[in-house]
């Protein structure tokens, strides 16, 4: 008969191995997905496509990190995609109104960030202050934001943006690394520090894991929730401005399917909808996996509607796996 003293190291070893396999599963899935698509379409494994994947993933990673902040609190932001559209339109209109020169870029960035923070503050106050469910709040806000974006632009792209916007935030590549990747990595580092090294970051985890314990610990949950949604909106604005620089115009439909993709990236990466678990690493690897999957399906010409079905199936599968992990 095995004694408890000898059983404990075995159990600890088993848990360590399980944790390692769980952590390695997504990077392995990324590699396997790349190789599988590469067998069908050799262009998938080209250096040019790897660069394209990295740039595309940098945009999605920012939105996934934004969604992660509120997912940690047991919430989510369904207005993210339409906020991207509103920021794009407002920032572009501000730049055009200021003359369309390179100096107008600062005004456009400020206007886009301001409108995003207002959306985030409204979401946060409705959820934390009044107690409305995050699903209902952000779904309703998405329609409000979409209406504003479509109305102020008359449903047409806003053109005449400063040439420097695209040159600086889309085309530039310091040390041969495109600017969007640099910005995504800077956001990654800063958000990691906020989540792990600040009282606010630790409060997000506690509020999400156990709201009652958070109150008992003296955490003011309402300001934390409002700040979480504002931080989510600020990161969303950052990604929206980068996408606007890439397209060279303010697009009222720029958000598209970004809400679903951002949630998928975060959840696939390991952020739990039940709150209190996950981080920027989860968002980064999840964004890379979703980008690799989308890129491969595009190159082998899979229909866009089928791609959305695949994305939905992946989210559901991730939730099932997450639920099983919690039960263990």
N, C-alpha and C positions, 0 to 999 in steps of 0.2 A: 504493500500500500504506500502510495506517495504521501509524504508528510507535507503539511502546509508550508513548511520552510522551503522545501524544494520546489513546490508548485508555484510559488510567487514569482521567482525569476522567469520561469517558463511563461507565465501569464504576461508579465511585463514585456518579455521578448516578443510574444505573439502580438501584443498591442503595438509595439514599436514597428514590427513588420507590417501590420495592417495600416498604420498611419503612413508609413513610407510608401506603400503601394497606392494608398488613396491620393497622396500628394503627387506621385509620379504618373497617375493614370491620365490626367489631362495632357501634360506634355507628350506622353506616349501616343495619345489619341491624335494630337496635332500632327506628329510625325507619320503615323499610319495613314491618316487622311491625305496628307500630301503625297505619300508614295502611291496610294490607291488611285488618286486622280492623275498622278504622273504616268501611271501605266496606260491610262486611256488617252491622255493628252500630254505629250512631252513638254509643252510650253509651261506647264504648271511648275516644273522643276528648274526653269531657267532663272538666271541671276536677275534679269529684269523683272520677272514676276515676283521674285522674293522681295525685291525693293518695293514693288507695287503693294504687296501684301503688308509690308511693314508700315507704309504710309497710310493705307486704308485702316489698318488696325489701330493706328495712333488716334484717329478720329473717334472710332468706336470705343476705344479704351477710355477716353475722356468722358464720354456719355455713360459708359458702364460704371466708372468711378462715381459719377454724379448720382446714378441710381443706387449705388452701393451705400452711400451716406444715409439715405432715407430707408433703405431696406434693413439696415442695422437697427432701426427704431421700430421695426414691424410695419413700416409703411412702404409706399412706392409712389412714383410720380408719373401718372398717365398723361400729363400735359407736357412732358419733356419734348416730344417731337414737334408739337405745334409751337412751343416756346422757341425752339430753334428757328422756325419759320418767322416768328414775330421779331426775334432779335436780328435776323438777317435783313428783314425789310426796314425796321427802324434804324439800324446802324447805317444801312445804305442810303436811306432818305436823308439822314443827318449829314453824311459825307457830301451828298449832292447839294444839299442846302447850303453847306459851307464852302461851296465853290468847286468841289471835286478835285482840289489839289492834294498833294501829299500831306500837307498840314491838317487837312480835314479828317485824316485817319484817326487822330486822337479823339476828335469829337464823336466820330462814329462808334469807336470802341466804348467811350463813356456812355453814349446813349443806349447802345445795345446792352451793356452791363446793367445800367440802371433799370431798364424795362424788365430784364430777367429777374433782378432782385425784388422788384415789386410783385412779380408773379409768385416768386418763392415765398415772400412775406405773406401774401394773401393766402396761399396754400397752408402755410404754417399756422397762421392765426385762426383760420377756419377749423383746422384739425386739432390744434392744441388748445385754442381759446374757447371754441364753441363745442368741440368734441365730435365734429362730423367725421364719419368714416373716411380714411384716406382714399379709398376707391371712389366713393361718391364725389368727394371734394375735387380730386385731380381730374376725374372724368368730366365733371361739369366745367372745371377751369379750362380743360382742353378745348371745349367748344367756344368758350369766351375768347380765348387767345387766338384760335383759328379765325374767328369772325373779325377780330381786330386786324390780323395780318392780311386777310383778304380784302377788307374794306379800305384800309389806308393805302393799299397798293393798287386798288381796283382790279385785283386778281392778276396783274401783270408784273413781270420782273422789273426791278428798279435798276436801271443802267446808268452809265456815266461815272462809275466809281474811280477813285484815284488809281493810276497804274501801279503806284508804289505798293498798294495793298497786296496785289497778287505777287509782285516781285519779292516783297519782304516776307510774307507769311505763307507762300505756296511754292515759289520757285527757288528761293534761297536754300543753300545746302552747305552750311559751315562744316568743315572737315569731311565733306562729301556725304553728310547725313542731312536729309531734308528737315527743314524747320519744324514741320508738324510733329516729327518724331522727337525733336529736342523739347518742344513745348509739352508733349504728352509725358515725357520722362520727368520734366520739371514738376508737372502737376502730380505725377506719381510719388515723387520724393516728398514734396510738401504735404500732400494728403496723408502719406504714411506717417510723417512726423506728427501731424495733427491728431491722428487716430491713436497713436501709440504713446506719444510723449506729452499730451496735454490733458488737463482735467476735462475739457469739453469732449475730446475723443473718447476717453474712458467712460464718460457719462453716456455717450451714444450706445455703447455696448451694454451698459447696465440697464438703461431705459428699455432697450430692446429685449434683453434676456429676461428681465423681471421688473416691470413697472412699479409694483408694490414695494419691492426691495429698494428701488431707486428713491422713492418718496421717503421710505424709512431711513435711508442713508443721508437725507437732507438735500438731495438733488432737486433743483427746480426744473421739473420736467417740461413745463410749458416753454420757457425760453430755450431750452435745449432743442425741442422739436422745431420751433420756429427757425432757430439758427441752422438746423439740419436742412430744412427745405430751402433756405436762402443759400446755403453752401451748394446744395444740389443745383439750384438755378444759376449760381455764379459759374460753376463748372460747365453747365449747359451752354451758357453764353460764350464761354471760351471756345468750345467746340463749334458753336454756330458761327462765330467770327472766322475761324479757320476755314470752315466750309464755304463761307461767303467769299473769302479771299481766293479759294480754289476755283469757284464758279465765275467769279468776276462780276457778280450781280446779286441783288437782293431778291431771293426767291420765296414767294409766299407758300410754296409747296416743298420747301427744302427739307422739312422734318421727315416727311414720308413715313417710312417704317422704323424710324430710329427708336421709338419708344419700345417696341417689341424687341428689337435687336439689343438694346441696352439692358433690358430686363433679362433676356436670354443669356447674354454674356455674363452678367453678374451671377445668375443662378447656376449656370453651367460651371462657372469658376468655383462655386462652393459657398456663395453667400446664401444664407437661409432666409426664406420668407418669414419664418417664425421669429426672426430678429436675433441680435446679439452675437452673431458669428459670421466671420468673413473679413475681407479687407481688400486693400488695393491690389495685392497679388492675385487674388481671386478674379477681380475685374480685368486685370491685364491678360491673364492666360485665357479667361473666358472670351475676351474680345478677339484675341489671336485665333482661337479655335473657330469662332463664328465667321471671322474674316476668311480664314483658310477654306472653310466649308462653302461660303458664298462665292469666293473666287473660283474654286474648282468647279462648282455647278455652273457658273457663268461661262467658263472656258469650254466646258463640254456641252454647253447650250441646253441646259435644263430650264424648262419654262419657269417664269417668275412666280406663278401661283403655286407650283409644286415646291419651289424653294421656301415659300411661306409655310406650307404644310410641314416640310421638314423641320423648319424652325420651331413650329408649335409642338411637334412630336418630341424634339430635343428638350424643350422646356418641361414637358410633362414627364419625360423619362428622368430628368434631373430631379424633379420634385419627388418622384417615387423613390429614387435612390437616397435622396436626402431624408425622407421619412423613415426609410429602413435603417439608416445610420443612427437616427435619433432613438429608435426602438432598441437598438443594440446597446 
